[in-house]
Amino acid sequence: MASREELQERLDRIGSIFSEIVDFAQESSLLRCPYRDRNDMCTALFSCRNQFSADNQSDVLACTHNGTFDYRPAWESNPRSWERMQEETIRIRKESLKNRRKIN
């Protein structure tokens, strides 16, 4: 049976792995439209400026999003709350990094 210290080390390692996954997901969410599938087709059920009719078929839309803009604020109904959320996310990320450094 593992000691408490060994269990804590394992939990810390798992936490570190999940933290890296979350960081990657958050970074990629700024670059890739969530409605773009692996074949670069648009799966959104609403109109988007990045949709393009593929192969002259009106029901098949390609995603032409090039990854150079953050699409999320366009859907935010209250831009000020978006800015506050971004600031809070940065604060939490810095605090988490500081706490991880203390553990290691």
Biopython code that builds the backbone (N, CA, C, O; Angstrom):
import numpy as np
from Bio.PDB.StructureBuilder import StructureBuilder

atoms = [
    (1, "MET", "N", (0.837, -1.177, 0.000)),
    (1, "MET", "CA", (0.000, 0.000, 0.000)),
    (1, "MET", "C", (0.889, 1.249, 0.000)),
    (1, "MET", "O", (1.909, 1.288, 0.688)),
    (2, "ALA", "N", (0.505, 2.248, -0.759)),
    (2, "ALA", "CA", (1.296, 3.469, -0.901)),
    (2, "ALA", "C", (1.111, 4.368, 0.311)),
    (2, "ALA", "O", (0.046, 4.402, 0.926)),
    (3, "SER", "N", (2.167, 5.090, 0.637)),
    (3, "SER", "CA", (2.099, 6.030, 1.747)),
    (3, "SER", "C", (1.378, 7.305, 1.311)),
    (3, "SER", "O", (1.135, 7.520, 0.123)),
    (4, "ARG", "N", (1.045, 8.133, 2.274)),
    (4, "ARG", "CA", (0.363, 9.394, 1.952)),
    (4, "ARG", "C", (1.212, 10.260, 1.027)),
    (4, "ARG", "O", (0.694, 10.896, 0.109)),
    (5, "GLU", "N", (2.501, 10.279, 1.272)),
    (5, "GLU", "CA", (3.405, 11.081, 0.440)),
    (5, "GLU", "C", (3.409, 10.588, -1.004)),
    (5, "GLU", "O", (3.398, 11.384, -1.944)),
    (6, "GLU", "N", (3.425, 9.266, -1.168)),
    (6, "GLU", "CA", (3.393, 8.691, -2.511)),
    (6, "GLU", "C", (2.079, 9.015, -3.217)),
    (6, "GLU", "O", (2.065, 9.344, -4.403)),
    (7, "LEU", "N", (0.978, 8.918, -2.476)),
    (7, "LEU", "CA", (-0.321, 9.250, -3.055)),
    (7, "LEU", "C", (-0.379, 10.718, -3.449)),
    (7, "LEU", "O", (-0.914, 11.058, -4.505)),
    (8, "GLN", "N", (0.170, 11.594, -2.604)),
    (8, "GLN", "CA", (0.170, 13.025, -2.919)),
    (8, "GLN", "C", (1.018, 13.299, -4.153)),
    (8, "GLN", "O", (0.644, 14.122, -4.989)),
    (9, "GLU", "N", (2.155, 12.621, -4.279)),
    (9, "GLU", "CA", (2.995, 12.776, -5.463)),
    (9, "GLU", "C", (2.235, 12.370, -6.718)),
    (9, "GLU", "O", (2.322, 13.041, -7.746)),
    (10, "ARG", "N", (1.495, 11.277, -6.634)),
    (10, "ARG", "CA", (0.711, 10.807, -7.781)),
    (10, "ARG", "C", (-0.389, 11.811, -8.132)),
    (10, "ARG", "O", (-0.609, 12.115, -9.305)),
    (11, "LEU", "N", (-1.075, 12.322, -7.109)),
    (11, "LEU", "CA", (-2.114, 13.328, -7.348)),
    (11, "LEU", "C", (-1.526, 14.596, -7.970)),
    (11, "LEU", "O", (-2.113, 15.180, -8.880)),
    (12, "ASP", "N", (-0.371, 15.010, -7.473)),
    (12, "ASP", "CA", (0.288, 16.194, -8.034)),
    (12, "ASP", "C", (0.660, 15.970, -9.492)),
    (12, "ASP", "O", (0.515, 16.868, -10.321)),
    (13, "ARG", "N", (1.142, 14.765, -9.805)),
    (13, "ARG", "CA", (1.517, 14.440, -11.189)),
    (13, "ARG", "C", (0.289, 14.454, -12.093)),
    (13, "ARG", "O", (0.334, 14.995, -13.198)),
    (14, "ILE", "N", (-0.806, 13.860, -11.626)),
    (14, "ILE", "CA", (-2.048, 13.869, -12.406)),
    (14, "ILE", "C", (-2.533, 15.300, -12.598)),
    (14, "ILE", "O", (-2.960, 15.674, -13.690)),
    (15, "GLY", "N", (-2.467, 16.102, -11.533)),
    (15, "GLY", "CA", (-2.869, 17.510, -11.630)),
    (15, "GLY", "C", (-2.038, 18.259, -12.641)),
    (15, "GLY", "O", (-2.559, 19.082, -13.394)),
    (16, "SER", "N", (-0.754, 17.983, -12.664)),
    (16, "SER", "CA", (0.145, 18.625, -13.625)),
    (16, "SER", "C", (-0.211, 18.239, -15.064)),
    (16, "SER", "O", (-0.213, 19.084, -15.959)),
    (17, "ILE", "N", (-0.512, 16.964, -15.273)),
    (17, "ILE", "CA", (-0.888, 16.485, -16.614)),
    (17, "ILE", "C", (-2.167, 17.172, -17.079)),
    (17, "ILE", "O", (-2.238, 17.663, -18.206)),
    (18, "PHE", "N", (-3.182, 17.205, -16.208)),
    (18, "PHE", "CA", (-4.446, 17.846, -16.584)),
    (18, "PHE", "C", (-4.274, 19.343, -16.811)),
    (18, "PHE", "O", (-4.915, 19.922, -17.688)),
    (19, "SER", "N", (-3.417, 19.958, -16.027)),
    (19, "SER", "CA", (-3.160, 21.389, -16.206)),
    (19, "SER", "C", (-2.570, 21.664, -17.584)),
    (19, "SER", "O", (-2.945, 22.640, -18.234)),
    (20, "GLU", "N", (-1.656, 20.820, -18.030)),
    (20, "GLU", "CA", (-1.066, 20.967, -19.363)),
    (20, "GLU", "C", (-2.118, 20.780, -20.453)),
    (20, "GLU", "O", (-2.112, 21.494, -21.456)),
    (21, "ILE", "N", (-3.016, 19.824, -20.255)),
    (21, "ILE", "CA", (-4.092, 19.589, -21.223)),
    (21, "ILE", "C", (-4.999, 20.806, -21.311)),
    (21, "ILE", "O", (-5.352, 21.239, -22.408)),
    (22, "VAL", "N", (-5.377, 21.359, -20.171)),
    (22, "VAL", "CA", (-6.246, 22.537, -20.142)),
    (22, "VAL", "C", (-5.558, 23.726, -20.805)),
    (22, "VAL", "O", (-6.179, 24.454, -21.580)),
    (23, "ASP", "N", (-4.277, 23.923, -20.503)),
    (23, "ASP", "CA", (-3.537, 25.030, -21.124)),
    (23, "ASP", "C", (-3.522, 24.896, -22.643)),
    (23, "ASP", "O", (-3.731, 25.880, -23.353)),
    (24, "PHE", "N", (-3.277, 23.685, -23.148)),
    (24, "PHE", "CA", (-3.256, 23.461, -24.591)),
    (24, "PHE", "C", (-4.629, 23.710, -25.208)),
    (24, "PHE", "O", (-4.745, 24.342, -26.258)),
    (25, "ALA", "N", (-5.670, 23.203, -24.541)),
    (25, "ALA", "CA", (-7.032, 23.388, -25.057)),
    (25, "ALA", "C", (-7.400, 24.865, -25.102)),
    (25, "ALA", "O", (-8.018, 25.329, -26.060)),
    (26, "GLN", "N", (-7.021, 25.595, -24.072)),
    (26, "GLN", "CA", (-7.347, 27.026, -24.053)),
    (26, "GLN", "C", (-6.581, 27.765, -25.151)),
    (26, "GLN", "O", (-7.140, 28.636, -25.818)),
    (27, "GLU", "N", (-5.319, 27.425, -25.340)),
    (27, "GLU", "CA", (-4.528, 28.073, -26.395)),
    (27, "GLU", "C", (-5.090, 27.756, -27.775)),
    (27, "GLU", "O", (-5.207, 28.650, -28.613)),
    (28, "SER", "N", (-5.439, 26.495, -28.022)),
    (28, "SER", "CA", (-5.951, 26.127, -29.342)),
    (28, "SER", "C", (-7.334, 26.707, -29.591)),
    (28, "SER", "O", (-7.721, 26.910, -30.742)),
    (29, "SER", "N", (-8.094, 26.979, -28.513)),
    (29, "SER", "CA", (-9.428, 27.558, -28.691)),
    (29, "SER", "C", (-9.357, 28.977, -29.229)),
    (29, "SER", "O", (-10.342, 29.491, -29.760)),
    (30, "LEU", "N", (-8.198, 29.615, -29.097)),
    (30, "LEU", "CA", (-8.023, 30.967, -29.639)),
    (30, "LEU", "C", (-7.669, 30.942, -31.122)),
    (30, "LEU", "O", (-7.746, 31.969, -31.797)),
    (31, "LEU", "N", (-7.288, 29.790, -31.624)),
    (31, "LEU", "CA", (-6.794, 29.703, -32.989)),
    (31, "LEU", "C", (-7.699, 28.920, -33.936)),
    (31, "LEU", "O", (-7.659, 29.133, -35.148)),
    (32, "ARG", "N", (-8.494, 28.038, -33.403)),
    (32, "ARG", "CA", (-9.297, 27.163, -34.261)),
    (32, "ARG", "C", (-10.765, 27.275, -33.892)),
    (32, "ARG", "O", (-11.142, 27.168, -32.724)),
    (33, "CYS", "N", (-11.571, 27.489, -34.893)),
    (33, "CYS", "CA", (-13.014, 27.586, -34.685)),
    (33, "CYS", "C", (-13.538, 26.244, -34.162)),
    (33, "CYS", "O", (-13.206, 25.202, -34.725)),
    (34, "PRO", "N", (-14.344, 26.246, -33.105)),
    (34, "PRO", "CA", (-14.847, 24.979, -32.564)),
    (34, "PRO", "C", (-15.844, 24.277, -33.478)),
    (34, "PRO", "O", (-16.171, 23.110, -33.260)),
    (35, "TYR", "N", (-16.322, 24.971, -34.484)),
    (35, "TYR", "CA", (-17.289, 24.374, -35.412)),
    (35, "TYR", "C", (-16.613, 23.815, -36.669)),
    (35, "TYR", "O", (-17.289, 23.295, -37.558)),
    (36, "ARG", "N", (-15.316, 23.917, -36.741)),
    (36, "ARG", "CA", (-14.564, 23.401, -37.887)),
    (36, "ARG", "C", (-14.183, 21.946, -37.607)),
    (36, "ARG", "O", (-13.514, 21.654, -36.616)),
    (37, "ASP", "N", (-14.610, 21.039, -38.484)),
    (37, "ASP", "CA", (-14.287, 19.638, -38.247)),
    (37, "ASP", "C", (-12.923, 19.279, -38.853)),
    (37, "ASP", "O", (-12.242, 20.140, -39.410)),
    (38, "ARG", "N", (-12.540, 18.033, -38.742)),
    (38, "ARG", "CA", (-11.211, 17.609, -39.206)),
    (38, "ARG", "C", (-11.044, 17.717, -40.716)),
    (38, "ARG", "O", (-9.920, 17.726, -41.217)),
    (39, "ASN", "N", (-12.161, 17.799, -41.446)),
    (39, "ASN", "CA", (-12.117, 17.943, -42.904)),
    (39, "ASN", "C", (-12.299, 19.394, -43.343)),
    (39, "ASN", "O", (-12.556, 19.663, -44.517)),
    (40, "ASP", "N", (-12.165, 20.326, -42.401)),
    (40, "ASP", "CA", (-12.313, 21.764, -42.655)),
    (40, "ASP", "C", (-13.712, 22.150, -43.114)),
    (40, "ASP", "O", (-13.896, 23.134, -43.829)),
    (41, "MET", "N", (-14.699, 21.356, -42.690)),
    (41, "MET", "CA", (-16.086, 21.678, -42.995)),
    (41, "MET", "C", (-16.709, 22.360, -41.784)),
    (41, "MET", "O", (-16.352, 22.059, -40.645)),
    (42, "CYS", "N", (-17.636, 23.276, -42.028)),
    (42, "CYS", "CA", (-18.307, 23.999, -40.959)),
    (42, "CYS", "C", (-19.502, 23.182, -40.463)),
    (42, "CYS", "O", (-20.344, 22.750, -41.249)),
    (43, "THR", "N", (-19.558, 22.981, -39.151)),
    (43, "THR", "CA", (-20.664, 22.235, -38.563)),
    (43, "THR", "C", (-21.646, 23.148, -37.831)),
    (43, "THR", "O", (-22.609, 22.666, -37.234)),
    (44, "ALA", "N", (-21.412, 24.452, -37.872)),
    (44, "ALA", "CA", (-22.290, 25.403, -37.176)),
    (44, "ALA", "C", (-23.681, 25.393, -37.792)),
    (44, "ALA", "O", (-23.841, 25.262, -39.005)),
    (45, "LEU", "N", (-24.669, 25.533, -36.941)),
    (45, "LEU", "CA", (-26.051, 25.573, -37.402)),
    (45, "LEU", "C", (-26.541, 27.015, -37.478)),
    (45, "LEU", "O", (-27.736, 27.278, -37.348)),
    (46, "PHE", "N", (-25.632, 27.930, -37.684)),
    (46, "PHE", "CA", (-25.944, 29.348, -37.815)),
    (46, "PHE", "C", (-25.007, 29.945, -38.858)),
    (46, "PHE", "O", (-24.019, 29.325, -39.251)),
    (47, "SER", "N", (-25.324, 31.132, -39.290)),
    (47, "SER", "CA", (-24.512, 31.789, -40.307)),
    (47, "SER", "C", (-23.223, 32.351, -39.706)),
    (47, "SER", "O", (-23.216, 32.874, -38.592)),
    (48, "CYS", "N", (-22.164, 32.233, -40.445)),
    (48, "CYS", "CA", (-20.862, 32.728, -40.003)),
    (48, "CYS", "C", (-20.150, 33.345, -41.208)),
    (48, "CYS", "O", (-20.292, 32.865, -42.333)),
    (49, "ARG", "N", (-19.397, 34.396, -40.969)),
    (49, "ARG", "CA", (-18.706, 35.060, -42.079)),
    (49, "ARG", "C", (-17.606, 34.193, -42.689)),
    (49, "ARG", "O", (-17.107, 34.499, -43.771)),
    (50, "ASN", "N", (-17.228, 33.119, -42.006)),
    (50, "ASN", "CA", (-16.170, 32.240, -42.513)),
    (50, "ASN", "C", (-16.694, 31.021, -43.267)),
    (50, "ASN", "O", (-15.912, 30.173, -43.698)),
    (51, "GLN", "N", (-18.001, 30.929, -43.426)),
    (51, "GLN", "CA", (-18.578, 29.810, -44.169)),
    (51, "GLN", "C", (-18.488, 30.075, -45.661)),
    (51, "GLN", "O", (-18.683, 31.199, -46.124)),
    (52, "PHE", "N", (-18.190, 29.022, -46.400)),
    (52, "PHE", "CA", (-18.095, 29.121, -47.850)),
    (52, "PHE", "C", (-18.729, 27.873, -48.436)),
    (52, "PHE", "O", (-18.452, 26.762, -47.984)),
    (53, "SER", "N", (-19.575, 28.047, -49.438)),
    (53, "SER", "CA", (-20.243, 26.914, -50.062)),
    (53, "SER", "C", (-19.208, 26.017, -50.740)),
    (53, "SER", "O", (-18.484, 26.448, -51.638)),
    (54, "ALA", "N", (-19.154, 24.772, -50.297)),
    (54, "ALA", "CA", (-18.177, 23.824, -50.836)),
    (54, "ALA", "C", (-18.764, 23.079, -52.027)),
    (54, "ALA", "O", (-19.891, 22.589, -51.961)),
    (55, "ASP", "N", (-18.029, 22.997, -53.078)),
    (55, "ASP", "CA", (-18.435, 22.243, -54.275)),
    (55, "ASP", "C", (-19.797, 22.678, -54.813)),
    (55, "ASP", "O", (-20.553, 21.861, -55.337)),
    (56, "ASN", "N", (-20.100, 23.956, -54.682)),
    (56, "ASN", "CA", (-21.366, 24.517, -55.179)),
    (56, "ASN", "C", (-22.595, 23.823, -54.595)),
    (56, "ASN", "O", (-23.658, 23.819, -55.215)),
    (57, "GLN", "N", (-22.454, 23.244, -53.418)),
    (57, "GLN", "CA", (-23.592, 22.617, -52.733)),
    (57, "GLN", "C", (-23.978, 23.534, -51.576)),
    (57, "GLN", "O", (-23.169, 23.799, -50.688)),
    (58, "SER", "N", (-25.195, 24.007, -51.594)),
    (58, "SER", "CA", (-25.611, 24.964, -50.575)),
    (58, "SER", "C", (-25.679, 24.361, -49.179)),
    (58, "SER", "O", (-25.554, 25.093, -48.197)),
    (59, "ASP", "N", (-25.872, 23.059, -49.059)),
    (59, "ASP", "CA", (-25.985, 22.444, -47.739)),
    (59, "ASP", "C", (-24.636, 21.993, -47.168)),
    (59, "ASP", "O", (-24.569, 21.569, -46.015)),
    (60, "VAL", "N", (-23.574, 22.079, -47.952)),
    (60, "VAL", "CA", (-22.240, 21.716, -47.487)),
    (60, "VAL", "C", (-21.391, 22.980, -47.443)),
    (60, "VAL", "O", (-21.124, 23.604, -48.470)),
    (61, "LEU", "N", (-20.966, 23.348, -46.219)),
    (61, "LEU", "CA", (-20.216, 24.580, -46.047)),
    (61, "LEU", "C", (-18.806, 24.289, -45.557)),
    (61, "LEU", "O", (-18.611, 23.526, -44.611)),
    (62, "ALA", "N", (-17.839, 24.894, -46.201)),
    (62, "ALA", "CA", (-16.452, 24.781, -45.767)),
    (62, "ALA", "C", (-16.168, 25.903, -44.778)),
    (62, "ALA", "O", (-16.783, 26.968, -44.839)),
    (63, "CYS", "N", (-15.244, 25.659, -43.878)),
    (63, "CYS", "CA", (-14.820, 26.683, -42.927)),
    (63, "CYS", "C", (-13.543, 27.319, -43.466)),
    (63, "CYS", "O", (-12.546, 26.632, -43.690)),
    (64, "THR", "N", (-13.578, 28.622, -43.670)),
    (64, "THR", "CA", (-12.401, 29.319, -44.195)),
    (64, "THR", "C", (-11.676, 30.098, -43.108)),
    (64, "THR", "O", (-10.825, 30.937, -43.405)),
    (65, "HIS", "N", (-12.007, 29.824, -41.854)),
    (65, "HIS", "CA", (-11.337, 30.483, -40.729)),
    (65, "HIS", "C", (-9.847, 30.184, -40.801)),
    (65, "HIS", "O", (-9.443, 29.027, -40.918)),
    (66, "ASN", "N", (-9.031, 31.237, -40.731)),
    (66, "ASN", "CA", (-7.589, 31.038, -40.904)),
    (66, "ASN", "C", (-6.808, 31.065, -39.594)),
    (66, "ASN", "O", (-5.579, 31.008, -39.611)),
    (67, "GLY", "N", (-7.499, 31.150, -38.466)),
    (67, "GLY", "CA", (-6.820, 31.071, -37.183)),
    (67, "GLY", "C", (-6.160, 32.351, -36.727)),
    (67, "GLY", "O", (-5.342, 32.323, -35.807)),
    (68, "THR", "N", (-6.490, 33.475, -37.344)),
    (68, "THR", "CA", (-5.802, 34.714, -36.977)),
    (68, "THR", "C", (-6.631, 35.635, -36.096)),
    (68, "THR", "O", (-6.188, 36.743, -35.794)),
    (69, "PHE", "N", (-7.808, 35.220, -35.675)),
    (69, "PHE", "CA", (-8.601, 36.078, -34.804)),
    (69, "PHE", "C", (-9.241, 35.258, -33.697)),
    (69, "PHE", "O", (-9.396, 34.042, -33.812)),
    (70, "ASP", "N", (-9.607, 35.938, -32.632)),
    (70, "ASP", "CA", (-10.298, 35.309, -31.520)),
    (70, "ASP", "C", (-11.783, 35.515, -31.760)),
    (70, "ASP", "O", (-12.282, 36.628, -31.595)),
    (71, "TYR", "N", (-12.495, 34.474, -32.144)),
    (71, "TYR", "CA", (-13.893, 34.560, -32.539)),
    (71, "TYR", "C", (-14.833, 34.739, -31.363)),
    (71, "TYR", "O", (-15.964, 35.189, -31.551)),
    (72, "ARG", "N", (-14.399, 34.400, -30.149)),
    (72, "ARG", "CA", (-15.313, 34.373, -29.006)),
    (72, "ARG", "C", (-15.937, 35.720, -28.657)),
    (72, "ARG", "O", (-17.133, 35.751, -28.368)),
    (73, "PRO", "N", (-15.202, 36.844, -28.665)),
    (73, "PRO", "CA", (-15.854, 38.104, -28.316)),
    (73, "PRO", "C", (-16.990, 38.477, -29.269)),
    (73, "PRO", "O", (-17.894, 39.221, -28.886)),
    (74, "ALA", "N", (-16.957, 37.980, -30.483)),
    (74, "ALA", "CA", (-18.016, 38.299, -31.442)),
    (74, "ALA", "C", (-19.362, 37.770, -30.965)),
    (74, "ALA", "O", (-20.406, 38.304, -31.339)),
    (75, "TRP", "N", (-19.345, 36.724, -30.139)),
    (75, "TRP", "CA", (-20.587, 36.144, -29.642)),
    (75, "TRP", "C", (-20.936, 36.666, -28.254)),
    (75, "TRP", "O", (-22.016, 36.382, -27.736)),
    (76, "GLU", "N", (-20.042, 37.415, -27.660)),
    (76, "GLU", "CA", (-20.266, 37.920, -26.309)),
    (76, "GLU", "C", (-21.207, 39.109, -26.354)),
    (76, "GLU", "O", (-20.944, 40.090, -27.051)),
    (77, "SER", "N", (-22.298, 39.025, -25.617)),
    (77, "SER", "CA", (-23.277, 40.117, -25.630)),
    (77, "SER", "C", (-22.849, 41.281, -24.749)),
    (77, "SER", "O", (-23.349, 42.395, -24.904)),
    (78, "ASN", "N", (-21.924, 41.030, -23.825)),
    (78, "ASN", "CA", (-21.446, 42.089, -22.949)),
    (78, "ASN", "C", (-19.921, 42.107, -22.988)),
    (78, "ASN", "O", (-19.284, 41.380, -22.227)),
    (79, "PRO", "N", (-19.319, 42.924, -23.862)),
    (79, "PRO", "CA", (-17.862, 42.926, -24.024)),
    (79, "PRO", "C", (-17.095, 43.225, -22.742)),
    (79, "PRO", "O", (-15.994, 42.710, -22.550)),
    (80, "ARG", "N", (-17.658, 44.045, -21.864)),
    (80, "ARG", "CA", (-16.953, 44.362, -20.608)),
    (80, "ARG", "C", (-16.826, 43.121, -19.725)),
    (80, "ARG", "O", (-15.801, 42.931, -19.070)),
    (81, "SER", "N", (-17.849, 42.284, -19.702)),
    (81, "SER", "CA", (-17.746, 41.057, -18.906)),
    (81, "SER", "C", (-16.718, 40.117, -19.528)),
    (81, "SER", "O", (-16.057, 39.357, -18.820)),
    (82, "TRP", "N", (-16.584, 40.168, -20.845)),
    (82, "TRP", "CA", (-15.560, 39.356, -21.535)),
    (82, "TRP", "C", (-14.172, 39.781, -21.078)),
    (82, "TRP", "O", (-13.329, 38.936, -20.777)),
    (83, "GLU", "N", (-13.934, 41.077, -21.026)),
    (83, "GLU", "CA", (-12.630, 41.581, -20.587)),
    (83, "GLU", "C", (-12.351, 41.197, -19.141)),
    (83, "GLU", "O", (-11.233, 40.799, -18.815)),
    (84, "ARG", "N", (-13.352, 41.312, -18.267)),
    (84, "ARG", "CA", (-13.175, 40.925, -16.862)),
    (84, "ARG", "C", (-12.863, 39.433, -16.750)),
    (84, "ARG", "O", (-12.012, 39.032, -15.957)),
    (85, "MET", "N", (-13.547, 38.619, -17.537)),
    (85, "MET", "CA", (-13.296, 37.188, -17.511)),
    (85, "MET", "C", (-11.866, 36.876, -17.966)),
    (85, "MET", "O", (-11.200, 36.015, -17.392)),
    (86, "GLN", "N", (-11.403, 37.581, -18.998)),
    (86, "GLN", "CA", (-10.034, 37.367, -19.476)),
    (86, "GLN", "C", (-9.018, 37.740, -18.390)),
    (86, "GLN", "O", (-8.053, 37.009, -18.165)),
    (87, "GLU", "N", (-9.234, 38.869, -17.722)),
    (87, "GLU", "CA", (-8.333, 39.296, -16.651)),
    (87, "GLU", "C", (-8.330, 38.296, -15.505)),
    (87, "GLU", "O", (-7.274, 37.981, -14.956)),
    (88, "GLU", "N", (-9.504, 37.798, -15.141)),
    (88, "GLU", "CA", (-9.613, 36.813, -14.070)),
    (88, "GLU", "C", (-8.924, 35.510, -14.456)),
    (88, "GLU", "O", (-8.273, 34.886, -13.618)),
    (89, "THR", "N", (-9.054, 35.096, -15.693)),
    (89, "THR", "CA", (-8.389, 33.880, -16.173)),
    (89, "THR", "C", (-6.878, 34.022, -16.072)),
    (89, "THR", "O", (-6.195, 33.091, -15.644)),
    (90, "ILE", "N", (-6.356, 35.166, -16.458)),
    (90, "ILE", "CA", (-4.915, 35.409, -16.364)),
    (90, "ILE", "C", (-4.462, 35.378, -14.911)),
    (90, "ILE", "O", (-3.427, 34.790, -14.597)),
    (91, "ARG", "N", (-5.232, 36.007, -14.018)),
    (91, "ARG", "CA", (-4.892, 36.022, -12.598)),
    (91, "ARG", "C", (-4.863, 34.601, -12.036)),
    (91, "ARG", "O", (-3.928, 34.236, -11.324)),
    (92, "ILE", "N", (-5.870, 33.806, -12.348)),
    (92, "ILE", "CA", (-5.946, 32.430, -11.848)),
    (92, "ILE", "C", (-4.789, 31.597, -12.379)),
    (92, "ILE", "O", (-4.197, 30.807, -11.644)),
    (93, "ARG", "N", (-4.468, 31.776, -13.660)),
    (93, "ARG", "CA", (-3.369, 31.025, -14.266)),
    (93, "ARG", "C", (-2.038, 31.358, -13.576)),
    (93, "ARG", "O", (-1.245, 30.459, -13.296)),
    (94, "LYS", "N", (-1.792, 32.641, -13.303)),
    (94, "LYS", "CA", (-0.556, 33.048, -12.626)),
    (94, "LYS", "C", (-0.491, 32.486, -11.215)),
    (94, "LYS", "O", (0.560, 32.018, -10.777)),
    (95, "GLU", "N", (-1.609, 32.531, -10.504)),
    (95, "GLU", "CA", (-1.657, 32.004, -9.146)),
    (95, "GLU", "C", (-1.420, 30.499, -9.145)),
    (95, "GLU", "O", (-0.703, 29.987, -8.286)),
    (96, "SER", "N", (-2.005, 29.798, -10.085)),
    (96, "SER", "CA", (-1.822, 28.358, -10.191)),
    (96, "SER", "C", (-0.367, 28.011, -10.467)),
    (96, "SER", "O", (0.180, 27.084, -9.869)),
    (97, "LEU", "N", (0.256, 28.751, -11.369)),
    (97, "LEU", "CA", (1.668, 28.516, -11.688)),
    (97, "LEU", "C", (2.540, 28.755, -10.458)),
    (97, "LEU", "O", (3.458, 27.982, -10.184)),
    (98, "LYS", "N", (2.251, 29.825, -9.719)),
    (98, "LYS", "CA", (3.005, 30.127, -8.503)),
    (98, "LYS", "C", (2.859, 29.000, -7.496)),
    (98, "LYS", "O", (3.841, 28.599, -6.873)),
    (99, "ASN", "N", (1.639, 28.480, -7.325)),
    (99, "ASN", "CA", (1.409, 27.380, -6.380)),
    (99, "ASN", "C", (2.103, 26.097, -6.811)),
    (99, "ASN", "O", (2.619, 25.359, -5.973)),
    (100, "ARG", "N", (2.119, 25.825, -8.119)),
    (100, "ARG", "CA", (2.811, 24.628, -8.621)),
    (100, "ARG", "C", (4.303, 24.721, -8.380)),
    (100, "ARG", "O", (4.950, 23.717, -8.082)),
    (101, "ARG", "N", (4.849, 25.912, -8.507)),
    (101, "ARG", "CA", (6.290, 26.084, -8.278)),
    (101, "ARG", "C", (6.637, 25.881, -6.819)),
    (101, "ARG", "O", (7.719, 25.384, -6.507)),
    (102, "LYS", "N", (5.728, 26.260, -5.905)),
    (102, "LYS", "CA", (5.958, 26.057, -4.476)),
    (102, "LYS", "C", (6.012, 24.576, -4.142)),
    (102, "LYS", "O", (6.813, 24.152, -3.309)),
    (103, "ILE", "N", (5.145, 23.774, -4.800)),
    (103, "ILE", "CA", (5.079, 22.338, -4.542)),
    (103, "ILE", "C", (6.340, 21.644, -5.029)),
    (103, "ILE", "O", (6.880, 20.771, -4.350)),
    (104, "ASN", "N", (6.808, 22.038, -6.210)),
    (104, "ASN", "CA", (7.985, 21.394, -6.787)),
    (104, "ASN", "C", (9.184, 21.987, -6.172)),
    (104, "ASN", "O", (10.304, 21.599, -6.504)),
]
sb = StructureBuilder()
sb.init_structure("model")
sb.init_model(0)
sb.init_chain("A")
sb.init_seg("    ")
for serial, (resi, resn, name, xyz) in enumerate(atoms, 1):
    if name == "N":
        sb.init_residue(resn, " ", resi, " ")
    sb.init_atom(name, np.array(xyz, "f"), 0.0, 1.0, " ", f" {name:<3s}", serial, name[0])
structure = sb.get_structure()
